[in-house]
């Protein structure tokens, strides 16, 4: 604590006060002032030492609680050993506070007949201001202020498991994410004890934004994703005989000469191999105003083909052929593709016919190894040469094609993150398998929240290293974070984690607590793994929102249901709102989720966050300390 700043302020105030009174010459004011000034100074400046002693009392209490826990966890039963262990721990804990002196003769650790370790400690706090000697009054206070603390720890204590559900959304950038990192690490220091026997203390991390990143546990909780199969061929679906093109005019529309072509008005034809006027090649056209030996070219959209700026036609290498059923579709060969008629497919890496790549098509004419697609009418397709990938584009596939809010087809790539669980077990802690797996995540750019979950661990260094890596990104899907906070504490999820298993639901043996923190409204619900049309304005572009209502409804209603489930399992829920409106929906749901009203904390700004987290850390520790 820096005492110089408040002292300098007090001194300046006193000097101003003194000059004013010293200049007063009426009556006995100056004499009265001279006699009372020392008392005023001592009373005013003594408050500095009193405030300092109050801070020391808090620090001493924390240090004594931890020492009493250490003594209680030891295997000793006689008071000599209990005293030795407790004193050693207390001395170590007080090394962080060199300004105080432990009164070892007044510090005791005793194991009573009820198997409770009772600890009492006193320290001396050196006064800085109040011990000044001012004649004729002497000292206002002694050189030291005595401060004491008391703690009781029942040896039949409990294990502690805490899930930190932390908002790392884009609005947390700057001072907020820095404050969250520091406050979270401080809470870990309070909760995770160095001594892990006979009772352990563990913390799990659930950073969340518009989704949650399960890291290496992704496939276990979400299930596998269907990938691609190889394309071995792609051909245009043409019918009849090829006809030779002998001439093409640079006009609007282009007029094709092809003797005895046999086409009718309205036929859709495919042109290839034209020399000179190569702009005509590998496209579909509509035959219009036909004659026996010629016809005009119109686009499939009904516009005249303008050849006035094309190159001059040359030679007779050009060919024209009718599209099958007036449909210039392409037959794709991809063995065991697994698609059905009217499903979507996405093609990539095709050689030659490259215009098909990175687009999504509706599938038709399906056989076990082939299907047809209809490229856009204006697509120019060179002949297929080699390679290619055929990707299904339905739910559960690497790609997902859907209708967006503007009723346009949109295709998103699956990410390594997850969304809400749907179905009958959406608000339970049932293990993730079959229809009870958590939701897939199809974001607009395939990206995933960079911060991964961390299952329960007592490795404080590992936990704090992960916290240090927090970055702010994405929208707010608090309901997903809350669900994962529960999963971390649920013994039903133990099959997911090779390490980090949670203890059984038994409040007598294990204290389970979830700390839920957010700085904003929950604005990101999902439908089929895509942000729903009902999402908030700050949850991304409407182009990438699916045109359906959320699978699980309102995010706040989801959050309440999940909190109900957690509390029914005996999980203690703490909540923290950072910079949110006291009357907003976020504050309302945080109040609802908190186990009691006192477990809900409001932090007006980033600097308040440390105090809220410290209070929660102390309360978690004290839940297994009887006073």
VEXKOLVO-396136 format. One line per field, with one value per residue (C-alpha): residue number from 1; residue in one letter; x, z, y. Coordinates in steps of 0.25 Angstrom, whole numbers, plus 5000, padded with zeros to 4 digits. Each point is the difference from the previous one (the first is absolute). Layout:
<recs>
num: c(NUM	...)
residuo: c(A	...)
c1: c(X	...)
c3: c(Z	...)
c2: c(Y	...)
</recs>
This chain:
<recs>
num: c(1	2	3	4	5	6	7	8	9	10	11	12	13	14	15	16	17	18	19	20	21	22	23	24	25	26	27	28	29	30	31	32	33	34	35	36	37	38	39	40	41	42	43	44	45	46	47	48	49	50	51	52	53	54	55	56	57	58	59	60	61	62	63	64	65	66	67	68	69	70	71	72	73	74	75	76	77	78	79	80	81	82	83	84	85	86	87	88	89	90	91	92	93	94	95	96	97	98	99	100	101	102	103	104	105	106	107	108	109	110	111	112	113	114	115	116	117	118	119	120	121	122	123	124	125	126	127	128	129	130	131	132	133	134	135	136	137	138	139	140	141	142	143	144	145	146	147	148	149	150	151	152	153	154	155	156	157	158	159	160	161	162	163	164	165	166	167	168	169	170	171	172	173	174	175	176	177	178	179	180	181	182	183	184	185	186	187	188	189	190	191	192	193	194	195	196	197	198	199	200	201	202	203	204	205	206	207	208	209	210	211	212	213	214	215	216	217	218	219	220	221	222	223	224	225	226	227	228	229	230	231	232	233	234	235	236	237	238	239	240	241	242	243	244	245	246	247	248	249	250	251	252	253	254	255	256	257	258	259	260	261	262	263	264	265	266	267	268	269	270	271	272	273	274	275	276	277	278	279	280	281	282	283	284	285	286	287	288	289	290	291	292	293	294	295	296	297	298	299	300	301	302	303	304	305	306	307	308	309	310	311	312	313	314	315	316	317	318	319	320	321	322	323	324	325	326	327	328	329	330	331	332	333	334	335	336	337	338	339	340	341	342	343	344	345	346	347	348	349	350	351	352	353	354	355	356	357	358	359	360	361	362	363	364	365	366	367	368	369	370	371	372	373	374	375	376	377	378	379	380	381	382	383	384	385	386	387	388	389	390	391	392	393	394	395	396	397	398	399	400	401	402	403	404	405	406	407	408	409	410	411	412	413	414	415	416	417	418	419	420	421	422	423	424	425	426	427	428	429	430	431	432	433	434	435	436	437	438	439	440	441	442	443	444	445	446	447	448	449	450	451	452	453	454	455	456	457	458	459	460	461	462	463	464	465	466	467	468	469	470	471	472	473	474	475	476	477	478	479	480	481	482	483	484	485	486	487	488	489	490	491	492	493	494	495	496	497	498	499	500	501	502	503	504	505	506	507	508	509	510	511	512	513	514	515	516	517	518	519	520	521	522	523	524	525	526	527	528	529	530	531	532	533	534	535	536	537	538	539	540	541	542	543	544	545	546	547	548	549	550	551	552	553	554	555	556	557	558	559	560	561	562	563	564	565	566	567	568	569	570	571	572	573	574	575	576	577	578	579	580	581	582	583	584	585	586	587	588	589	590	591	592	593	594	595	596	597	598	599	600	601	602	603	604	605	606	607	608	609	610	611	612	613	614	615	616	617	618	619	620	621	622	623	624	625	626	627)
residuo: c(X	X	X	X	X	X	X	X	X	X	X	X	X	X	X	X	X	X	X	X	X	X	X	X	X	X	X	X	X	X	X	X	X	X	X	X	X	X	X	X	X	X	X	X	X	X	X	X	X	X	X	X	X	X	X	X	X	X	X	X	X	X	X	X	X	X	X	X	X	X	X	X	X	X	X	X	X	X	X	X	X	X	X	X	X	X	X	X	X	X	X	X	X	X	X	X	X	X	X	X	X	X	X	X	X	X	X	X	X	X	X	X	X	X	X	X	X	X	X	X	X	X	X	X	X	X	X	X	X	X	X	X	X	X	X	X	X	X	X	X	X	X	X	X	X	X	X	X	X	X	X	X	X	X	X	X	X	X	X	X	X	X	X	X	X	X	X	X	X	X	X	X	X	X	X	X	X	X	X	X	X	X	X	X	X	X	X	X	X	X	X	X	X	X	X	X	X	X	X	X	X	X	X	X	X	X	X	X	X	X	X	X	X	X	X	X	X	X	X	X	X	X	X	X	X	X	X	X	X	X	X	X	X	X	X	X	X	X	X	X	X	X	X	X	X	X	X	X	X	X	X	X	X	X	X	X	X	X	X	X	X	X	X	X	X	X	X	X	X	X	X	X	X	X	X	X	X	X	X	X	X	X	X	X	X	X	X	X	X	X	X	X	X	X	X	X	X	X	X	X	X	X	X	X	X	X	X	X	X	X	X	X	X	X	X	X	X	X	X	X	X	X	X	X	X	X	X	X	X	X	X	X	X	X	X	X	X	X	X	X	X	X	X	X	X	X	X	X	X	X	X	X	X	X	X	X	X	X	X	X	X	X	X	X	X	X	X	X	X	X	X	X	X	X	X	X	X	X	X	X	X	X	X	X	X	X	X	X	X	X	X	X	X	X	X	X	X	X	X	X	X	X	X	X	X	X	X	X	X	X	X	X	X	X	X	X	X	X	X	X	X	X	X	X	X	X	X	X	X	X	X	X	X	X	X	X	X	X	X	X	X	X	X	X	X	X	X	X	X	X	X	X	X	X	X	X	X	X	X	X	X	X	X	X	X	X	X	X	X	X	X	X	X	X	X	X	X	X	X	X	X	X	X	X	X	X	X	X	X	X	X	X	X	X	X	X	X	X	X	X	X	X	X	X	X	X	X	X	X	X	X	X	X	X	X	X	X	X	X	X	X	X	X	X	X	X	X	X	X	X	X	X	X	X	X	X	X	X	X	X	X	X	X	X	X	X	X	X	X	X	X	X	X	X	X	X	X	X	X	X	X	X	X	X	X	X	X	X	X	X	X	X	X	X	X	X	X	X	X	X	X	X	X	X	X	X	X	X	X	X	X	X	X	X	X	X	X	X	X	X	X	X	X	X	X	X	X	X	X	X	X	X	X	X	X	X	X	X	X	X	X	X	X	X	X	X	X)
c1: c(5000	5006	4997	5007	4989	4989	5010	5005	4985	4997	5013	4996	4986	5005	5010	4988	4992	5011	5003	4986	4999	5013	4996	4988	5002	4986	4998	5007	4998	5015	5003	4989	5004	5015	4995	4991	5008	5009	4987	4994	5013	5001	4985	5000	5014	4997	4989	5011	5006	4986	4996	5014	4997	4986	5007	5010	4988	4995	5014	5002	4986	5004	5013	4995	4988	5011	5009	4988	4996	5014	5000	4987	5004	5013	4999	5004	4991	5008	5000	5015	5001	4987	5007	5013	4993	4991	5011	5009	4988	4996	5015	5001	4987	5004	5012	4992	4997	5014	4994	4993	5007	4994	4998	5003	4997	4986	4998	4995	4995	4992	4992	4988	4992	4990	5012	5000	5013	4998	5010	5002	5011	5004	5010	5006	4998	5011	4993	5005	4993	4992	5013	5005	5003	4993	5002	4993	4991	5010	4997	4986	5002	5011	5011	4993	4985	4996	4992	4994	4993	4992	4998	4994	5001	4993	5009	4988	5001	4997	5006	4998	4997	4998	4996	5004	4990	5006	4996	5011	4991	5005	4994	5010	5012	5010	4999	4989	5007	5012	4992	4993	5014	5005	4988	4998	5015	4998	4987	5008	5011	4989	4993	5011	5008	5014	4997	4990	4999	4991	4991	5002	4997	4999	4995	4995	5000	4988	5004	4988	4995	4991	5004	5009	5013	5001	5014	5005	4986	4993	4996	4996	4990	4995	5002	5007	4998	4998	5011	5002	5002	5008	4995	5004	4993	4991	4993	4989	4987	4998	4992	4999	5012	5010	4998	5011	5000	5005	4998	4996	4997	5005	4986	4989	4996	5011	4995	5005	5001	4999	4995	4988	5002	4986	4997	4987	4997	5001	5011	5011	5013	5015	5011	5015	5012	4998	5013	5001	4987	5004	4991	4989	5006	4995	4987	4985	4991	4986	4997	4992	4994	5006	5001	5004	5015	5001	4994	5002	5006	4993	5005	4992	4995	4993	5010	5007	5014	5008	5012	5004	5012	5004	5012	4997	4996	5009	5001	4989	5005	4988	4989	4986	4992	4986	4999	4993	4985	5005	5007	5015	5003	5013	5001	5010	5006	5004	4999	4992	4997	4988	4991	4985	4992	4997	5012	5011	5014	5013	5011	5015	5013	4994	5010	4996	4986	5005	4988	4992	5010	4996	4985	4988	4990	4987	5001	4992	4999	5008	5006	5009	5012	4995	4991	4997	5001	4996	5010	4996	4995	5012	5010	5012	5004	5013	5001	5003	5015	5002	4997	4990	4993	4985	4995	4986	4994	4989	5000	5012	5008	5013	4991	4986	4991	4988	4991	5004	4991	4999	4996	5013	5008	5012	5010	5008	5012	5000	5009	5008	4990	4986	4987	4987	4996	4986	4990	4994	5014	5002	4999	5006	5014	4998	5013	5002	4997	4990	4989	5006	5012	5002	4997	5009	5005	4999	5005	5001	5015	5002	5008	5000	5002	5015	4999	4997	4994	5008	4994	5002	5014	5008	5012	4999	5011	4993	4987	5006	5009	4987	4993	5012	4997	4985	4997	4987	4992	4986	4985	4994	4994	4999	4991	5011	5010	4990	4998	5014	5003	4990	5007	5013	4994	4992	5005	4991	5011	5012	5000	5004	5012	5013	5003	4992	4989	4989	4996	4987	4988	5001	5000	5006	5012	5002	4997	4996	4999	4999	5004	4992	5005	4996	5000	4988	4987	4999	4998	5004	4990	5001	4992	5007	5013	4999	4997	4985	4992	4995	5014	5004	5005	5014	5001	5005	4995	4986	5006	5005	4988	4991	4986	4994	4997	5009	5000	4999	4993	5005	5014	4996	4989	5011	5009	4989	4997	5015	5002	4987	5007	5013	4994	4991	5013	5006	5009	5002	4999	5007	4997	5008	4995	5010	4995	4986	4987	4994	4986	5004	4998	5014	4999	4987	5005	5012	4992	4991	5012	5007	4998	4996	4999	5013	5007	4997	5010	5000	5013	4998	5013	5013	5006	4989	5001	5012	4991	4989	5009	5007	4987	4996	5013	5000	4985	5004	5011	4991	4989	5009	5005	4990	5003)
c3: c(5000	4997	5012	4994	4991	5011	5010	4991	4997	5015	5003	4989	5006	5014	4995	4993	5013	5009	4991	5000	5016	5002	4993	5009	5011	5005	5015	5004	4987	4997	5014	5000	4986	5005	5011	4992	4987	5005	5004	4986	4993	5008	4998	4985	4997	5009	4991	4990	5010	5004	4985	4998	5012	4994	4987	5008	5007	4987	4995	5014	4999	4986	5005	5013	4992	4991	5011	5008	4987	4999	5015	4998	4988	5007	5006	5014	5012	5011	5003	4999	4986	4996	5006	4992	4987	5002	5004	4988	4990	5007	4999	4986	4996	5008	4992	4990	5011	5005	5007	5011	5012	5004	5015	5001	5015	4997	4988	5002	4992	5008	4996	5009	5004	4988	4990	4997	4999	5007	4996	5006	4996	5004	4993	5003	4989	5001	5001	4990	5004	5013	5008	4998	5014	5001	5013	5009	4996	4997	4990	4995	4998	5003	4991	4996	4997	5004	4990	5002	4992	5003	4991	5002	4990	5002	4996	4994	4989	4985	4987	4991	4985	4994	4985	4995	4989	4994	4990	4989	4990	4991	5010	5010	4992	5007	5015	5002	4995	5008	5013	4997	4999	5013	5008	4995	5004	5013	5003	4996	5010	5011	4996	4995	5013	4999	5009	4992	5011	5006	4993	4986	4994	4985	4990	4985	4990	4990	4992	4991	4989	4989	5002	5009	4995	5006	4994	4999	5006	4987	4994	5013	5003	4986	4992	4987	4988	4986	4990	4985	4990	4988	4986	4988	4989	4996	4986	4994	4997	4985	4990	4985	4991	5000	4989	4993	5002	4987	5003	5012	4998	5009	5002	5011	5000	4995	4988	4998	4987	5001	4987	5003	5015	5003	5012	5004	5006	5015	5000	5010	4993	5005	4991	5001	4991	4993	4995	5000	5007	5012	5009	4995	5005	5011	5003	4998	4991	4995	4986	4994	4987	4993	4985	4993	5001	5011	5013	5010	5014	5012	5014	5009	5007	4988	4995	4987	4999	4997	4991	4995	5008	4999	4991	4986	4997	4992	4995	5002	5013	5008	5004	5005	5007	5007	5015	5005	5003	4998	5013	4999	5012	5004	5004	5012	5002	5015	5005	5013	5001	5009	4995	4997	4990	5004	5010	4999	4996	4999	4990	5002	4993	4987	4988	4987	5003	5011	4999	5008	5012	5013	4997	5005	4992	5001	4997	4990	4992	5011	4999	5010	4993	4991	5001	4992	5003	4993	4999	4999	4986	4997	5005	4990	5002	4994	4998	5013	5001	5014	5015	5009	5013	5002	5013	5006	5005	5010	5015	5005	4988	4999	4992	5003	4989	5005	4997	5006	5005	4986	4995	4992	5001	5009	5003	5013	5005	5013	5011	5011	5010	5005	5003	5008	5002	4995	5002	5013	5007	4997	5014	5007	5003	4993	4993	4986	4991	4989	4999	5013	4994	5000	4988	4988	4996	4986	5001	4988	4998	5006	5012	5014	5014	5002	5015	5004	5012	5011	5008	5015	5005	5013	4991	5003	4991	4988	5003	5001	4988	4992	5006	4995	4986	5000	4989	4997	4988	4995	5005	5012	5002	5015	5000	4993	5011	5011	4995	4999	5014	5004	4992	5006	5014	4996	5003	4988	4991	5006	4988	4992	5007	5001	5012	5008	5004	5010	5013	5003	5003	5015	5007	5013	4993	4988	4999	4985	4996	4986	4999	4988	4995	4988	4995	4991	4995	4995	4985	4993	4999	4989	4991	4994	5004	4993	5007	4999	4994	5014	5004	5005	4991	5005	4997	4986	4986	4995	4988	5009	5009	4997	4997	5012	5014	5011	5003	5015	5000	5007	5006	5013	5002	4996	5011	5011	4996	5001	5013	5006	4996	5007	5013	5000	5000	5012	4992	5007	4989	5001	4989	4996	4991	4995	4995	4997	5003	5013	4994	4987	4996	5003	5015	5001	4996	5008	5013	4996	4998	5013	5012	5009	4998	5007	4989	4989	4998	4992	4995	4995	4992	4998	5013	5008	4994	5009	5013	4995	4997	5013	5008	4992	5002	5015	5001	4993	5010	5012	4996	5006	5012	5012	5008)
c2: c(5000	5014	5009	5012	5005	5001	5005	5011	5004	5001	5008	5010	5001	5002	5011	5008	4998	5005	5012	5004	4999	5006	5013	5001	5011	5001	4996	4987	4992	5000	4994	4990	4996	4998	4991	4991	4999	4988	4992	5003	4996	4987	4996	5003	4994	4988	4996	4995	4990	4995	4998	4993	4991	4996	4996	4991	4993	4996	4995	4993	4993	4994	4995	4994	4993	4994	4996	4994	4992	4995	4995	4993	4993	4994	4986	5005	4998	5007	5015	5001	4995	5008	5013	4997	4998	5012	5009	4996	5002	5014	5005	4996	5007	5013	5001	5008	5011	5004	5013	4991	4992	4987	4999	4985	4999	5004	4991	4986	4988	4990	4987	4999	4988	5002	4999	5015	5008	5013	5011	5013	5010	5014	5010	5013	5011	5011	5014	5010	5013	4998	4997	5014	5007	5014	5008	5001	4989	4989	4989	4998	4985	4990	4996	4987	4997	4986	4992	4986	4990	4987	4987	4987	4988	4987	4989	4993	5011	4999	4999	5012	5001	5013	5003	5014	5004	5012	5010	5002	5007	5012	5010	4995	5006	5010	5002	4990	4988	5004	5002	4986	4993	5006	4998	4986	4996	5007	4991	4988	5003	5001	4987	4990	4996	4995	4988	4991	4989	4995	5010	5006	5013	5001	5011	4998	5011	5003	5012	5003	5010	4996	4985	4992	4993	4986	4998	4986	4995	5005	4987	4993	5011	5004	4987	4998	5008	4995	5004	4999	4989	5000	5005	4991	5007	5011	5001	5009	4993	5002	4993	4998	5003	5011	5010	5008	5015	5007	5014	5009	5015	5012	5005	5001	4989	4991	4992	4986	4993	4985	4993	4991	5001	4994	5009	5006	5014	4998	4989	5002	4997	4999	5006	4996	5000	5014	5006	5015	5004	4991	5008	4991	4987	4991	5007	4997	5008	5001	4998	5011	5005	4987	4997	4988	5003	5010	5006	5012	4998	5004	4998	4990	5013	5005	5011	5001	4996	5012	4996	5014	5001	4985	4995	4996	4986	4991	4986	4989	4994	5004	4990	5002	4989	5000	4999	4987	5004	5015	4999	5002	4992	4993	4986	4998	4986	4999	4985	4998	5015	4997	5011	5000	5008	5014	5000	5010	4998	5008	4998	5004	4997	4995	5001	5006	5003	5010	5009	4989	5002	5006	5000	4993	4993	4992	4986	4992	4987	4992	4987	4993	5006	5012	5012	5012	5015	5013	5010	5015	5003	5010	4990	4997	4986	4994	4985	4992	4995	4994	5000	5007	4998	4998	5005	4998	5013	4996	5000	4991	5003	5008	5011	5003	5007	5008	5011	5014	5011	5005	4987	4998	4987	5001	4990	5000	4991	4993	5005	4993	5007	4995	5006	4997	4985	4998	4989	4994	5001	5015	5004	4988	4995	4987	4995	5004	4989	4996	5011	5006	5006	5015	5009	5002	5014	5005	5015	5009	4999	4986	5006	4996	5006	4999	4998	4985	4994	4994	4989	4999	5001	5003	5005	5015	5004	4993	5007	5014	4998	4996	5013	5008	4996	5006	5009	5007	4996	4997	5002	4995	4986	5000	4988	4991	5004	4997	4987	4997	5005	4989	4989	5003	4997	4988	4986	4995	5007	4993	4990	5012	5004	4992	5008	5011	4991	5006	4994	4994	5009	5000	5013	4994	4996	5009	5015	5003	5015	5007	5014	5006	5014	5008	5015	5000	4994	4986	5003	4987	4989	4989	4992	4987	5006	5013	5013	5002	5011	5004	5003	5014	5011	4999	4985	5001	5002	4996	4994	4989	4998	4988	5003	4992	5002	4995	4986	5002	5014	5012	5000	5005	4990	4989	5006	4999	4986	4996	5007	4993	4987	5004	5004	4988	4992	5008	5009	5013	5011	5014	5010	5013	5011	5010	5013	4995	5007	4997	4999	4993	4985	4996	5005	4994	4986	5001	5003	4988	4991	5004	4990	5012	5015	5002	4991	5010	5011	5012	5006	5014	5000	4992	5005	4994	4987	4996	5003	4991	4988	5002	4999	4988	4993	5003	4995	4987	4998	5003	4991	4989	5008	5002	5012)
</recs>
